[in-house]
Every structure is written in structure tokens, then in C-alpha cells.
Amino acid sequence: IGLLGLLYVAVRLFQVSSFGPQLTDVHFSVVPFLLSIALAAGWQLTYAPYASDYSRYLPRDTKFGSAWFGPFAGSVLGATISMTLGV
């Protein structure tokens, strides 16, 4: 249900918004940039305990890549899509 909602928001966003003026704005400010980096890092760091707690219950013969990619994909891809739509 969450994916359907996110997909709906993305489609509606691109239907009603024009991104041309925003793409031509080349003004850069250090403070908002560092704030966005801090927010993204905080988002990822708060997810780490869940990933490490989950990996503790896996069988010993589970490959490192399998145990690493699942939490990585859930955290990084989910956060990237959500934050990009939020921008």
C-alpha cells in the first residue's frame, strides 16, 4: 500500500508541476547543502540498529552480500526516493 501511495504521489507531482524554473536555478548555498547531508546521514544512522538486530537472527551460513543488500536497499533506496520526491 505504501508503494502504491508513493507511486501515486510521484505521478501526480510530475503531472502538475513544472520543474524547468527549478532546474535553471544555479544558486548554491553551503548551509542548506550541509543540512540536507546531515538529514540524510541521520536517516541512515537511525536505521542501522534495525539492520544489525535483523542480521543477528540469520543462519550462520547466510552470505554477507545477502545480509547486507536487503537492509541497504530498504534504507538507501527508500530514503532516496522519498527525499527526492520531498524536494
N, C-alpha and C positions, 0 to 999 in steps of 0.2 A: 504494500500500500504506500509505503514511503517513497519507493522508486517511482511509482505512478504519479504521486504528488509532485516530486521533483521534476519529472519529465513534463508534466503539465505547466509548471512554473516556467521552465526553460522555453517551451514552445510559445507560451503567451508573452514572455519577455521579448522574444525576437519578433513577434508579430506586432507589438505595439510600440516598441522603442526603436529610435534611430541612433545608431552608435557612431555615425560619421563625425559629429562635432567632438565627441569624447576622444576619438582616435587621433584627431588633429591637435589636441592639447598636449604640448610637449613640455609643459611646466613641471619641474621636478623639485620636490621639497624633501629634505632629509628626515624631518620629524615624522610625517605620515608614513614614509617608507619604513623607518625603523619600528614604528608602532605596528605596522602590518606584519613585519618579520617576527616581532615579539608575540603577537597574537597567534600566528601560525605555529611558532615553536611551542608556545604554551598549550595549544590544542594537541599537538603531538606528544608532548611530555606527559600530559594528564592521561593519555591513552595507554602509556607504557605499562602501568601496573596491571591493567586488564590483560594485555598480551602476555606478560610474564606469568601471570597467575594461570592463564589458559594453558600455556606450554607445560606447566608442571604436571598436568593430568594426561599428557600424551604418552603413548607407549614408548619405551626406550629405543625401539628400532625405527622411530619416525625420523625421516631425513630432515636435516637442518633447513633446506630450501622450502620444504612443505610447511614446516612450522613457522618459518619467517614470512613467507609470501602472503599467507592468509591475513594475519593481523596488519601487515604492511598495506595490502590492497584495501582492506576495510578502513584503515585510518587515513592513509595518504590520499587515495583516490576519492573517498567520500568527502574528506575535508576540502580537497582541491575543487571538486565540482560545486559543493555548497558555497564555498567562499568566492569562487568565480561568479556564480550567479548573484551572490550578495553584492559584489562590486558593481 
